[in-house]
Amino acid sequence: MGLRERVRGFLGLRGNLLPISIMELLSNTGWNMFEVIWQPYVLSLGATVPLLGMLQGFEMALRAVLQLLWGRVSDAVGRRTPILASCALALAGLVPFFAARSWIWMVPTLAFFALADSIWEPVFPTLVSESVEAEERGSAFGLVSLLWFLPGFFAPALGGFMAQRLGYRSIIGSMFVLEAASSLIFFLYVRETYAGSGKVGLGHLLSSLKGVLRLPSRNLSMFYVASTVYQFSWVVGEGILYAMLLKSFGLTLIQIGILANVFSISAALIQFPIGRLVDRHGGRLFMIVSSVVCAAVYAGYLLSGDFLGFVLCRVLRGFVVSAWMPAYNSYLANSVSAEERARSYGDLNCLKGLICFPAPILAAVLFDRVGFWAPITLGLALDLVVVGILVSMGGQSIDSSGTP
C-alpha cells in the first residue's frame, strides 16, 4: 500500500469523503473570512448593533421554517440535487452582498443565505453520514468539522488584513470564486448516497409535516431540549460577539481576524481525534465536556478586559465547538433510520431556529441597554442549564453503534 493510500485510510478519505474534503476546504476558506467581516461590514453600511441583531434573527427564523420542507424533499429526491441548489443560492446571495450600498441590501442577501442554509444544514450531514459505515460516523463528522477549522489557520487574519487594506468587497469577490469552484467539484465528483423514496407530492409533504407536532421518542426528547438550549446560549452569548468587541473594546479588524484564527487553530488540532473518541465512547459524554468548558469560556469573557484575555478565551472556545459538533451529529444520525435522517435534522434545526431566532435581537438589546456583560452572563446561565440536562439524561444516551 502506497503512502497516499495509507493517508487516505488513516483519515477515512474513501468514496465521497475525498471530493467532499476538497470542496469543503475551498468553500470554508471563503466563509472563514466572511465570519470576520460580515458584522463590521453591516455596521459600516449604517446599521446599529440592535439592527444587526434583528437582521440575524430574521435570517435564523427564515432558515428554521424552510428546513421543515427541505429535509423532507431530500428524503424524497435524494441528496445531490438539493445540495446543488443550496450552492447556487449561496452564490446568488453573494451578489447583493457585494453590491450593497446600505444595510437594507442585507435583507435579500440574508434571504438567499437562509434558503441556502435551510437546504444545506439537514441534507449535507445526512450525505456525510450515508457516505460511511455507522461505526465511522463520529470520525467522518470530526473530519468534516476539521475542514471548517483548517482554513481558520490563515483565512480569518488574511480576511481582516484584506478588508482593512483593500476593502470588504475584496473578500466577497474571493468568496464567490471559492464557492463556485467548490460547487463544481461537488457536481463532478460527489456520488448520490440515497435514491429517495419518490414521495414528493404536496399531499405527502403536508402529511409528513404533521409529524413535527409529535414529540420525539423518549430517548431523544431530552437531547432535543439540551441542543435547543445550547443553541440559544451560543447565539445570545456569541452571535454578535465580534460586533460587541469592536464597540466595547475598540479592537481592529486584524485583531478580530486573529481571534478567529486562534479559535480555528485550537479546534482543528483536536477535532479529528475527538471524532474517533466519539465513535468509541458515544456522543453524550463529549456534549457534557463541551458544555462545561463553554461555561468557563463565558466566565473568561466576563473577567477579561484586554486582547490577550480574549485570545485565551477563543482558544478554549475552539475546544468547545470541536467536542460538540461530532458528538451532536453522530448522536442524532445514529438514532434514526436512513429514510428519516434528513427530515430529523431538518425538524430539530427548525425547532432550534424558531426558538432561538429572538436570541441575537435579545443580545443586541441587552448590549445596547446594559452593556457587554449582560448577554454574556445570560449565555453562561443557559449553558449551565445544558450541563444539568445532559447529566440528567443518564441511560437515555445513544451509543456509537446507534443503539438507544
N, C-alpha and C positions, 0 to 999 in steps of 0.2 A: 504494500500500500504506500503510495507516494505521500509527500508532505502535505500537498493540497488536500488530498482525500482525508488525511488524519485530522487536519484542521477543521474540515467540514464536519467530520464525525464528532469531534470534541464539541463544537459549537452547535451541532444539530442542524447544519445548513443543508438539509436534504429536501428534495422536492421544491415546494413553493417557497420555503424559507430563504433560499438564496436570492431569488429576484425580489422578494419582499424586503430583505435586508438592504439591498442596494437602493430600492426606491425609497425606503424609509430614511436612509442616510441623506439622500438628496433633499427630499421634502422637508425633513426635520431641521436641516441646516437653515432653510429659509424661515421656518416657524420659530426656531430659537431666536433669530434676530427680531422677528415680529414681537415676541414676548417682551423684549426690551423697549421697543419704540412705540408700541401702539397707544399706550396710555399717555406718554408725553406728546405724541403726535396729535391725539384728540384734544388735549389741553391746549396745544399750540394753535388749533383751529377755532378757539374761542369757547370751548366747553369749560364748565366748572367741575369740581370734584363730584358734587351731587348729581349733576347731569351725566357725568361719566358713569356713575353707579346706575342711573336709570337706563342708560344705553346697554350696559352689561346685563341688567335684569331683563330687558326686552329680548336680548339675544338668547338668554337662558330659557325663558318661558317659551319662546317660539320653537327653539330646538327641542325642548321637552315634549311639547304637544305633537310635533311631527314625528318623533321617534315611535310613537304608538303605531303609526302607519308603516314606516319603513322596515321595522323588524319583521312584520307580517308579510310584506311584499317580498322580502328576501327569502323567507321560508317558502314562499310560493314559486319564485322565479330563479332562485339561486343567488350566488354571492357576487359574481363578476359584474353583471350589469348594474346593480345598484352602486357598487364602488366606483365604477367608471363615471356614473352620473355625479357622484359626490366630487370626484376630481374636477369634472367640468364646471360644477357650481363654485368650487373654491377658486378656480381661475377667473370665473366671471366676477366674483366678489372683489378680486384684486383690482379690477378696472376702475370702479368708482373710488376705491381706496386710494389709488394713485392720483386720480383726477380731482380729489376733494379740494374745495376752496373754503369750506366752512364745516362745522361739526355736523350739520344736517345731512351731509353726504354719508355719514356713518350709518344712517338708517338703511339705505339699500345695501351698503357693504355688509352690515351685520345680518341682514335678512338672507343674503346669499350664503354667508358663512354658517348661519344657523341651519339652513336647509342642507348644506353640505355635511355639517357635523351630525345632523339628525339621521343621515344615512350611514355615515362612517362609524359612529360610535356603537350601534348594535351589530353592524354587519362585519366590520373588519376584525374585531376579536373573535367573532364566530368563524370566519375564514381561517384565522390562525389556529384556533382550537381544532378545526377539522383537517388541518394540514399535518397533524402529528397524532401519535397514539395518546390515549388518555393519560398514561403514566408519565408522559413527557410534556404535558401542558404547562406545568409550572415553569419549566426551563424555557419553553417556547415564549411564554408571556414575559419572562425575565429578559430574554434576548430582545424581543420587540421593544420593551421598555428601555433597555440599554441603548437601542438605536435612536431613541429620542435624546438621551443624555450625552452620547458620544460627540455629536456636533456642538454640544454645550461646552466642550473643552476650548472652543475657539470662536464659535459663531456669536454669542452674546456680546463679548467685548469688541469683536470686529464690527457688529451691528451698531454698538454705541459709538465707536470711532467713526464709522462711515456716516452715521446720522449727524454727528457733530461737525464733521469736516465737509461732507458732500450733500447733506440734507436727507430728510426722511425718504424722499422718493427714490433715492439710490437703492435703499433697502427693498422697497416694494417692487421695483423693476427686477432686482436679483431674485426675489421670491417667485415672481412669475416664471422666469426661466427655469428655476429649480423644480417648481411644481409641474411644469409642462414635461420636463424630462422624466420625472418620477411617474407621471401618468402614462407616458409612452412605454416605460419598462413594464408597468403593470399590464397594459393592454397586450404586449407582445409575449410575456413570459409567465404570468401567473395563471395557473390552471384552475378551472372550476372545481369546487370541493363538494358541492351538493346540487343535485339536479333540480331540486324544488318539487313541491307537491303538486304544482299546477293549479292549485286552488287560489285564484287571484281575482275572482269576480267581486263586485261590490257587495253582494249579499253575503258572501263568505267572510269578507273583511269586517263587515258590520257585526256579524255573528261572533267573530273572533274578538272584536273589541269589547264585547260584553264581558269577556273573561277578565278584563282589567279590574272590574268591580269585585271579583272574588279575591279573598285573602290568599296569599301564598300558602303552601303547605307548612305545617307547624315547624318543621326543621329549618325553614327559610325565613319565617316571619321576623325573628329577632335579627337575622342578618340584614333584612331589608331595613329595619329600623336603624340599626347601627350604621349602615352605609349611608343612609339619608342624613342622619345627624352629623356624621363625619363630613359629608359634602357641605352642609350648611356651615359647620365650623370652619372649614377651609375657605369657603367663599367670603364669609364675613371677616375672617381674620387676615386672609392673604389675597383676596380677589382684586383689591386695588392697592396692594402694598407698595408697589413702585411709585405710584402717584402720591401716596401718603408720605413716603420717604423724600420725594422731591420737594413737597410742600413744607414738611415739618423740619427736615434736617439739611435742605439745600444741596443734596447730592447731585453730581453731574451725570450726564448720560453715560460717560465712560465708567463711572463708579457703579451705576446701575448695571451696566454690562458685566462688570467684574463680579458683582453679587450673583448674577445669573450664571456666570462661568463657574464659580466655586460650588454653587448648588448642583450643577450638572456633573462636574468632576466627581464630587462626593457620591452622587447617586450612581454614576457609571462604574466606579471602582468596585462596588459591591452588588450591583444589580444582578448580574448573571449567577454568581454563587448563591444569592438568596433565592433565585428561581429554582435552583436544584434542591435547596433545603426545603422549599415549599412542597416539591414533589415528594420529599421523604417524610415530612412531618405534618403536612396539611396546612391550610391557609389561616385558620383561626389564630394559632399561636403568633404568627407574624403580623396579623392585623392588631393584636393586642400590643406587641412590642412597638409597632409603628405608632400607635396612639399614645403610648406612654412617652416616647421620645418627642412626639409632637407637642405634648404639654410642656416639656422642657424648652422647646423652641419658642413657644408663646411667652413663657416666663423670661426667656432671654431677650426677646424684643422689648419687653417692659423694662428690663434692667439696663439695656444698652442705650448709650447716648452718643456713640460715635461710629464711624465707618467700620473699624476693626471689629467692634462688637456685633454688628450686623453680618459681617463676613462669617464669623464663627457660628452665628445662628443659621445662616444659609448652608453651611457645611452639615449641620445636624438635620436640617430640613431635607437635604438630599437623601439621607438615610431613611427618613420617614417615608418619602414617596417610593423609594426603591424597595422597601419592605411591603408597602401597602398594595402596590399595583399588581404584581404577580399573584399575591395571596388572594386578593379580591377577585381577580379574573378567573383564576383556577378554581376557587371555591364555587363560583356561580356556574362555570362551564361544566364542572363535574357533577352538578346536581340536577341537570335537566337533559332531556333527550335531544338528539340532533334536530328533530322536527320542530322543536320548540325553542331552540337555543337563541337564535337571533331575536325572536319575539320576547324572550325572557330578558335579554339585555335591554331591549327597547322599552319594555314595561318598567323595569327598575330605573332606568335612566330617566324615563318620563316622570315617574314618581319623585325622584330626587330633584329634577328640574322644576317641577311645578311647586314643590315645597320650598325650594331654595332660591327661586328667582328673586324674591324680595331681599335676599341677603346682601348683594352688593349695594342696593339702594339704602338698606339699613346701615351698612358700614359707612357709606358716604355721608349720611346724615349725622351719624354719631361722630365721625371725624370732624365734620364741619361745625357741629354744635358743641361738642365736648372736647375732642382732641384725639391724638394718636392712640392713647392708651385705651379708649373706650371700645373700639371694635376688636382690638387685640385681647382685651380681658374677656369679652363675650366669646371669642373663639376658644380661649383657654377653658372657660366653663363648659362649653359644649363638648370639647374634646374629652374632658373628664367624664362626662356622661357616656360617651362612646366606650371608654375603657370599662365602665361599670356594666354596660350592656354586653360587651364581648365576653367579659369574665363570667357573667351570669348565664351565658349560653350553654356552658358545660357540655353535656352529651349531645347537644344539637349540632356539633361540628361535623363537617363532611371531610372524609379523609381523602388522600391523594388519588385513590382509585375510583373515587366517585360514589362511594357507599355512604349513605347517611348514618 
